[in-house]
Amino acid sequence: MPQVIPGKFTAEITEPLVVLLIGMRINKILALSQWIPTVRAMRPMLQSLYQNPEKGFLGGETFIYWRGIGLIQY
């Protein structure tokens, strides 16, 4: 397991970098048929990006907040 280094750091990047925020807000929790397909579509999308690094995907983080789910891609 990698060692955690405390503190704040920046990176020097010589190539262009894009940060993409994708998310969804669930307005009606009980309307499963409307938001479950969107949640299920995220996994195949991420698998495709991880398997094909030539598409420019460096990594990502998924997070859940009180009304939905989000993904940060870079």
The first five atom37 places (N, CA, C, CB, O) and aatype in JSON, in Angstrom:
{
  "aatype": [12, 14, 5, 19, 9, 14, 7, 11, 13, 16, 0, 6, 9, 16, 6, 14, 10, 19, 19, 10, 10, 9, 7, 12, 1, 9, 2, 11, 9, 10, 0, 10, 15, 5, 17, 9, 14, 16, 19, 1, 0, 12, 1, 14, 12, 10, 5, 15, 10, 18, 5, 2, 14, 6, 11, 7, 13, 10, 7, 7, 6, 16, 13, 9, 18, 17, 1, 7, 9, 7, 10, 9, 5, 18],
  "atom_mask": [
    [1, 1, 1, 1, 1],
    [1, 1, 1, 1, 1],
    [1, 1, 1, 1, 1],
    [1, 1, 1, 1, 1],
    [1, 1, 1, 1, 1],
    [1, 1, 1, 1, 1],
    [1, 1, 1, 0, 1],
    [1, 1, 1, 1, 1],
    [1, 1, 1, 1, 1],
    [1, 1, 1, 1, 1],
    [1, 1, 1, 1, 1],
    [1, 1, 1, 1, 1],
    [1, 1, 1, 1, 1],
    [1, 1, 1, 1, 1],
    [1, 1, 1, 1, 1],
    [1, 1, 1, 1, 1],
    [1, 1, 1, 1, 1],
    [1, 1, 1, 1, 1],
    [1, 1, 1, 1, 1],
    [1, 1, 1, 1, 1],
    [1, 1, 1, 1, 1],
    [1, 1, 1, 1, 1],
    [1, 1, 1, 0, 1],
    [1, 1, 1, 1, 1],
    [1, 1, 1, 1, 1],
    [1, 1, 1, 1, 1],
    [1, 1, 1, 1, 1],
    [1, 1, 1, 1, 1],
    [1, 1, 1, 1, 1],
    [1, 1, 1, 1, 1],
    [1, 1, 1, 1, 1],
    [1, 1, 1, 1, 1],
    [1, 1, 1, 1, 1],
    [1, 1, 1, 1, 1],
    [1, 1, 1, 1, 1],
    [1, 1, 1, 1, 1],
    [1, 1, 1, 1, 1],
    [1, 1, 1, 1, 1],
    [1, 1, 1, 1, 1],
    [1, 1, 1, 1, 1],
    [1, 1, 1, 1, 1],
    [1, 1, 1, 1, 1],
    [1, 1, 1, 1, 1],
    [1, 1, 1, 1, 1],
    [1, 1, 1, 1, 1],
    [1, 1, 1, 1, 1],
    [1, 1, 1, 1, 1],
    [1, 1, 1, 1, 1],
    [1, 1, 1, 1, 1],
    [1, 1, 1, 1, 1],
    [1, 1, 1, 1, 1],
    [1, 1, 1, 1, 1],
    [1, 1, 1, 1, 1],
    [1, 1, 1, 1, 1],
    [1, 1, 1, 1, 1],
    [1, 1, 1, 0, 1],
    [1, 1, 1, 1, 1],
    [1, 1, 1, 1, 1],
    [1, 1, 1, 0, 1],
    [1, 1, 1, 0, 1],
    [1, 1, 1, 1, 1],
    [1, 1, 1, 1, 1],
    [1, 1, 1, 1, 1],
    [1, 1, 1, 1, 1],
    [1, 1, 1, 1, 1],
    [1, 1, 1, 1, 1],
    [1, 1, 1, 1, 1],
    [1, 1, 1, 0, 1],
    [1, 1, 1, 1, 1],
    [1, 1, 1, 0, 1],
    [1, 1, 1, 1, 1],
    [1, 1, 1, 1, 1],
    [1, 1, 1, 1, 1],
    [1, 1, 1, 1, 1]
  ],
  "atom_positions": [
    [[0.84, -1.17, 0.0], [0.0, 0.0, 0.0], [0.9, 1.24, 0.0], [-0.96, -0.01, 1.22], [1.87, 1.3, 0.76]],
    [[0.6, 2.24, -0.83], [1.42, 3.45, -0.87], [1.36, 4.23, 0.44], [0.98, 4.34, -2.02], [0.35, 4.21, 1.14]],
    [[2.44, 4.9, 0.73], [2.52, 5.7, 1.95], [1.78, 7.02, 1.74], [4.0, 5.94, 2.35], [1.91, 7.65, 0.69]],
    [[1.02, 7.45, 2.74], [0.31, 8.72, 2.68], [1.27, 9.82, 3.1], [-0.97, 8.71, 3.58], [1.9, 9.74, 4.15]],
    [[1.38, 10.85, 2.27], [2.25, 11.99, 2.56], [1.36, 13.17, 2.94], [3.17, 12.34, 1.34], [0.62, 13.67, 2.09]],
    [[1.41, 13.62, 4.2], [0.53, 14.72, 4.6], [0.96, 16.05, 3.97], [0.53, 14.86, 6.13], [2.13, 16.25, 3.66]],
    [[0.0, 16.94, 3.79], [0.29, 18.26, 3.26], [-0.42, 18.52, 1.96], [0.0, 0.0, 0.0], [-1.14, 17.67, 1.44]],
    [[-0.22, 19.72, 1.42], [-0.81, 20.12, 0.15], [0.28, 20.14, -0.91], [-1.51, 21.51, 0.26], [1.4, 20.58, -0.65]],
    [[-0.05, 19.66, -2.09], [0.93, 19.56, -3.16], [0.31, 20.02, -4.48], [1.46, 18.13, -3.29], [-0.91, 19.98, -4.64]],
    [[1.14, 20.44, -5.4], [0.7, 20.76, -6.75], [1.53, 19.93, -7.72], [0.85, 22.28, -7.05], [2.56, 19.38, -7.35]],
    [[1.06, 19.84, -8.93], [1.78, 19.08, -9.95], [2.18, 20.02, -11.08], [0.92, 17.92, -10.48], [1.43, 20.93, -11.44]],
    [[3.34, 19.78, -11.62], [3.77, 20.53, -12.79], [3.46, 19.68, -14.01], [5.31, 20.9, -12.73], [4.07, 18.63, -14.22]],
    [[2.5, 20.14, -14.8], [2.04, 19.38, -15.96], [2.44, 20.12, -17.22], [0.5, 19.15, -15.91], [2.17, 21.32, -17.36]],
    [[3.09, 19.41, -18.12], [3.56, 20.03, -19.35], [2.57, 19.88, -20.51], [4.89, 19.44, -19.75], [2.71, 20.55, -21.53]],
    [[1.59, 19.01, -20.34], [0.6, 18.78, -21.4], [-0.75, 19.34, -20.95], [0.49, 17.26, -21.73], [-0.96, 19.56, -19.76]],
    [[-1.66, 19.58, -21.89], [-2.99, 20.06, -21.5], [-3.71, 19.05, -20.61], [-3.84, 20.35, -22.75], [-3.54, 17.84, -20.77]],
    [[-4.49, 19.54, -19.67], [-5.23, 18.69, -18.75], [-6.66, 19.21, -18.64], [-4.54, 18.65, -17.35], [-6.89, 20.41, -18.53]],
    [[-7.61, 18.29, -18.68], [-9.03, 18.63, -18.56], [-9.59, 17.88, -17.37], [-9.83, 18.29, -19.87], [-9.34, 16.69, -17.2]],
    [[-10.35, 18.57, -16.54], [-11.05, 17.95, -15.42], [-12.54, 17.99, -15.76], [-10.75, 18.68, -14.04], [-13.09, 19.05, -16.04]],
    [[-13.18, 16.83, -15.73], [-14.59, 16.7, -16.11], [-15.39, 16.28, -14.9], [-14.77, 15.69, -17.28], [-15.07, 15.28, -14.25]],
    [[-16.43, 17.02, -14.59], [-17.34, 16.68, -13.5], [-18.65, 16.17, -14.09], [-17.58, 17.91, -12.57], [-19.33, 16.89, -14.82]],
    [[-18.99, 14.95, -13.76], [-20.24, 14.35, -14.22], [-21.04, 13.98, -12.99], [-19.99, 13.1, -15.16], [-20.49, 13.42, -12.04]],
    [[-22.31, 14.27, -12.99], [-23.1, 13.92, -11.84], [-24.58, 13.92, -12.16], [0.0, 0.0, 0.0], [-25.02, 14.34, -13.23]],
    [[-25.33, 13.45, -11.18], [-26.78, 13.47, -11.33], [-27.4, 13.73, -9.97], [-27.3, 12.15, -11.94], [-26.89, 13.29, -8.94]],
    [[-28.48, 14.44, -9.98], [-29.23, 14.71, -8.76], [-30.53, 13.92, -8.82], [-29.52, 16.24, -8.59], [-31.22, 13.91, -9.84]],
    [[-30.83, 13.25, -7.75], [-32.06, 12.46, -7.67], [-33.13, 13.32, -7.0], [-31.83, 11.11, -6.87], [-33.04, 13.63, -5.81]],
    [[-34.13, 13.69, -7.78], [-35.2, 14.53, -7.25], [-36.3, 13.72, -6.58], [-35.79, 15.38, -8.36], [-36.87, 14.13, -5.57]],
    [[-36.61, 12.56, -7.16], [-37.65, 11.7, -6.6], [-37.03, 10.33, -6.32], [-38.88, 11.57, -7.58], [-36.81, 9.54, -7.24]],
    [[-36.74, 10.07, -5.05], [-36.07, 8.83, -4.66], [-36.85, 7.6, -5.12], [-35.89, 8.79, -3.14], [-36.24, 6.61, -5.54]],
    [[-38.16, 7.64, -5.05], [-38.97, 6.47, -5.39], [-39.15, 6.27, -6.89], [-40.31, 6.59, -4.74], [-39.71, 5.25, -7.3]],
    [[-38.71, 7.18, -7.71], [-38.83, 7.04, -9.17], [-37.62, 6.25, -9.68], [-38.91, 8.44, -9.87], [-36.85, 6.75, -10.5]],
    [[-37.46, 5.03, -9.21], [-36.29, 4.2, -9.54], [-36.11, 4.0, -11.04], [-36.42, 2.85, -8.86], [-34.98, 3.99, -11.53]],
    [[-37.19, 3.85, -11.76], [-37.08, 3.58, -13.2], [-36.47, 4.75, -13.96], [-38.44, 3.25, -13.77], [-36.05, 4.6, -15.11]],
    [[-36.44, 5.92, -13.34], [-35.88, 7.08, -14.02], [-34.4, 7.29, -13.73], [-36.64, 8.32, -13.63], [-33.68, 7.76, -14.6]],
    [[-33.93, 6.95, -12.53], [-32.53, 7.25, -12.22], [-31.62, 6.03, -12.13], [-32.46, 7.99, -10.95], [-30.4, 6.18, -12.25]],
    [[-32.16, 4.84, -11.93], [-31.32, 3.63, -11.87], [-30.59, 3.38, -13.2], [-32.18, 2.41, -11.51], [-29.41, 3.03, -13.16]],
    [[-31.21, 3.54, -14.38], [-30.46, 3.31, -15.63], [-29.25, 4.23, -15.78], [-31.39, 3.5, -16.82], [-28.22, 3.83, -16.33]],
    [[-29.36, 5.44, -15.31], [-28.23, 6.37, -15.39], [-27.09, 5.91, -14.49], [-28.67, 7.79, -15.0], [-25.93, 5.94, -14.9]],
    [[-27.41, 5.49, -13.29], [-26.38, 4.99, -12.37], [-25.71, 3.75, -12.95], [-26.99, 4.66, -10.99], [-24.49, 3.6, -12.85]],
    [[-26.49, 2.86, -13.54], [-25.93, 1.62, -14.11], [-25.07, 1.87, -15.34], [-27.06, 0.67, -14.46], [-24.2, 1.06, -15.65]],
    [[-25.29, 2.98, -16.04], [-24.5, 3.28, -17.24], [-23.09, 3.76, -16.9], [-25.21, 4.34, -18.08], [-22.21, 3.73, -17.76]],
    [[-22.86, 4.21, -15.68], [-21.55, 4.74, -15.31], [-20.47, 3.65, -15.3], [-21.62, 5.4, -13.94], [-19.35, 3.89, -15.76]],
    [[-20.8, 2.48, -14.8], [-19.81, 1.41, -14.7], [-19.22, 1.0, -16.05], [-20.42, 0.2, -14.03], [-18.0, 0.95, -16.17]],
    [[-20.03, 0.69, -17.08], [-19.45, 0.33, -18.38], [-18.62, 1.47, -18.98], [-20.56, -0.06, -19.34], [-17.61, 1.22, -19.64]],
    [[-19.05, 2.72, -18.76], [-18.3, 3.85, -19.28], [-16.91, 3.89, -18.65], [-19.06, 5.17, -19.01], [-15.92, 4.06, -19.35]],
    [[-16.85, 3.73, -17.34], [-15.56, 3.76, -16.66], [-14.69, 2.56, -17.03], [-15.76, 3.78, -15.16], [-13.48, 2.72, -17.2]],
    [[-15.28, 1.39, -17.17], [-14.51, 0.21, -17.58], [-13.89, 0.43, -18.95], [-15.4, -1.03, -17.6], [-12.73, 0.07, -19.16]],
    [[-14.63, 1.0, -19.87], [-14.11, 1.28, -21.21], [-12.94, 2.26, -21.15], [-15.22, 1.84, -22.1], [-11.95, 2.08, -21.85]],
    [[-13.07, 3.28, -20.32], [-11.99, 4.27, -20.21], [-10.75, 3.67, -19.55], [-12.47, 5.47, -19.41], [-9.63, 3.96, -19.99]],
    [[-10.92, 2.86, -18.52], [-9.77, 2.23, -17.87], [-9.06, 1.24, -18.81], [-10.21, 1.51, -16.58], [-7.84, 1.13, -18.76]],
    [[-9.81, 0.54, -19.64], [-9.24, -0.45, -20.56], [-8.57, 0.18, -21.77], [-10.3, -1.4, -21.01], [-7.74, -0.46, -22.41]],
    [[-8.91, 1.42, -22.1], [-8.37, 2.1, -23.27], [-7.73, 3.42, -22.85], [-9.47, 2.34, -24.32], [-8.33, 4.48, -23.04]],
    [[-6.53, 3.38, -22.28], [-5.9, 4.62, -21.81], [-5.58, 5.6, -22.93], [-4.64, 4.29, -21.06], [-5.35, 6.78, -22.66]],
    [[-5.55, 5.14, -24.16], [-5.28, 6.05, -25.28], [-6.4, 7.06, -25.48], [-5.08, 5.25, -26.57], [-6.24, 8.04, -26.22]],
    [[-7.54, 6.85, -24.84], [-8.64, 7.82, -24.91], [-8.38, 9.05, -24.06], [-9.94, 7.16, -24.49], [-9.15, 10.01, -24.09]],
    [[-7.29, 9.02, -23.28], [-6.91, 10.19, -22.51], [-7.35, 10.18, -21.06], [0.0, 0.0, 0.0], [-7.19, 11.19, -20.36]],
    [[-7.9, 9.09, -20.6], [-8.37, 9.0, -19.21], [-7.2, 8.71, -18.28], [-9.47, 7.91, -19.07], [-6.56, 7.67, -18.42]],
    [[-6.93, 9.61, -17.35], [-5.83, 9.42, -16.4], [-6.31, 8.8, -15.09], [-5.15, 10.73, -16.13], [-5.55, 8.08, -14.43]],
    [[-7.53, 9.07, -14.72], [-8.08, 8.55, -13.47], [-9.37, 9.24, -13.12], [0.0, 0.0, 0.0], [-9.84, 10.13, -13.84]],
    [[-9.95, 8.81, -12.02], [-11.21, 9.42, -11.61], [-11.57, 9.03, -10.2], [0.0, 0.0, 0.0], [-11.0, 8.1, -9.62]],
    [[-12.52, 9.75, -9.65], [-13.03, 9.49, -8.31], [-14.55, 9.6, -8.33], [-12.43, 10.47, -7.28], [-15.11, 10.54, -8.9]],
    [[-15.19, 8.65, -7.71], [-16.64, 8.67, -7.59], [-17.0, 9.13, -6.18], [-17.25, 7.28, -7.9], [-16.34, 8.76, -5.22]],
    [[-18.03, 9.92, -6.07], [-18.48, 10.36, -4.76], [-20.0, 10.38, -4.72], [-17.91, 11.75, -4.42], [-20.67, 10.56, -5.73]],
    [[-20.51, 10.2, -3.52], [-21.96, 10.21, -3.3], [-22.27, 11.36, -2.36], [-22.47, 8.84, -2.71], [-21.61, 11.52, -1.33]],
    [[-23.25, 12.15, -2.7], [-23.68, 13.23, -1.84], [-25.16, 13.03, -1.52], [-23.43, 14.61, -2.5], [-25.77, 12.1, -2.02]],
    [[-25.72, 13.88, -0.7], [-27.05, 13.62, -0.13], [-28.17, 13.47, -1.14], [-27.4, 14.71, 0.79], [-29.18, 12.84, -0.82]],
    [[-28.05, 14.01, -2.36], [-29.12, 13.87, -3.35], [-28.66, 13.21, -4.64], [-29.68, 15.22, -3.67], [-29.41, 13.23, -5.62]],
    [[-27.48, 12.62, -4.69], [-27.07, 12.02, -5.93], [-25.7, 11.39, -5.89], [0.0, 0.0, 0.0], [-25.17, 11.04, -4.83]],
    [[-25.13, 11.27, -7.07], [-23.82, 10.65, -7.26], [-23.04, 11.49, -8.26], [-23.96, 9.17, -7.74], [-23.62, 12.08, -9.16]],
    [[-21.75, 11.53, -8.09], [-20.92, 12.33, -8.99], [-19.62, 11.61, -9.32], [0.0, 0.0, 0.0], [-19.24, 10.65, -8.65]],
    [[-18.95, 12.09, -10.34], [-17.7, 11.51, -10.8], [-16.79, 12.62, -11.29], [-17.94, 10.46, -11.92], [-17.19, 13.47, -12.08]],
    [[-15.56, 12.61, -10.8], [-14.55, 13.55, -11.28], [-13.58, 12.76, -12.13], [-13.81, 14.27, -10.09], [-12.99, 11.78, -11.67]],
    [[-13.41, 13.18, -13.39], [-12.49, 12.5, -14.3], [-11.4, 13.48, -14.71], [-13.23, 11.95, -15.56], [-11.66, 14.67, -14.88]],
    [[-10.2, 12.99, -14.86], [-9.11, 13.8, -15.36], [-8.25, 13.0, -16.28], [-8.29, 14.37, -14.21], [-7.27, 13.52, -16.81]]
  ]
}
